[in-house]
Amino acid sequence: MTTYKDIHGTQVEVRSDDPSNPVNGQIWYNTTDSKLRGHTLNPAGAWSTGGAMNTARYALAGAGTQTSALGFGGTLDPPVSALAESYNGSSWTEVGDLNEARYGIAGAGASNTAALAFGGYTGTARSVNTETWNGSGWTEVANLNTGRNALAGAGASNTAALAFGGASSTGKTETWNGSGWTELNDMNTARYSLAGAGTYTSALVFGGFASPRTVNTETWNGTSWTEVNNLNAARDNLMGTGANNTSALCIGGYTNTEVNLASTELWNGTSWTEIGDLAIGVRTSGAAGTSTTAISFGGVNPSAGKVAVSEEFNLPGAVTQEFDLS
């Protein structure tokens, strides 16, 4: 006979109180209250319309949070863009341009006043340039060791970041300490047009093009990459947000059937779960935030072309529910 544990991996506990830190899917019977209860992460996240960017573009980068984001670089197809815009939770404002216009760029940073831009394609060459943003202007700092575009970045600070992957299909990883880049261990699967999330010591990489598009996910512990459970859908030109390697969001992208995805997947440290869709399928947009509060902006859509639209994601917190036994 199939049991609840066989299906869900947990068994119904009998206990005198509620657990202090229940896991997703945990069920227990509270003998003190005579109640059967269960815990869920409530993955019913939803996207809503945010303020539109001033300039529609794609292949740009993002940094910051849902209410304090920075979008920079990209392409207007043509030209290559150096534009930067700051988001305050409701509207975008143009701020100082990058010193070097480029697309397929990566970013990191805590807010719209402290960000890092690195890599990208100038239209003629893969860039090694790194620039730091202080809220009013960009300053060129030490170069990447390997010039590349279509790479991914992670980091909640403009003084501590991670750069990984990129064209042409590299697995190279570099860490930024505020003054220079140091090459560390490569990813297990080399790829470009990938996504990343987390910090320079606790990062996640997922998706990308590795001939063909991949579902591969890897977690970074500050030293090396480890393969973990795959995405549900293979995609490249996707976006990622998240605080660390146990909590991330996979947004949009482009599939093996050449369809722009609106689907979003949530990473809980163990596996990916499909949750609320974007209003429109986009790829190569910018993104910022965490796995519970995020923003996606810009990008390209086959029917609309390059877009200026922003969408904001919100995920309700975990909940404990009671079950009626009558």
Buried (B, 14 or more C-beta within 10 A) or exposed (E): EEEEEEEBEBEBEEEEEBBEEBEBBBBBBBEEEEBBBBBBBBBEBBBEEBBBBBBBBBBBBBBBBBBBBBBBBBBBBEEBBBBBBBBEEEBBEEBBBBEBBBBBBBBBBBBBBBBBBBBBBBEEEBBBBBBBBEEEEBEEBBBBBBBBBBBBBBBBBBBBBBBBBBBEBBBBBBBBEEEBBEEBEBBEBBBBBBBBBBBBBBBBBBBBBBEEBBBBBBBBEEEBBEEBBBBBBBBBBBBBBBBBBBBBBBBBBBBEEEBBBBBBBBBBEEBBBBBBBBEBBBBBBBBBBBBBBBBBBBBBBEEBEBBBBBBBBBBEEEEEEEEEEE
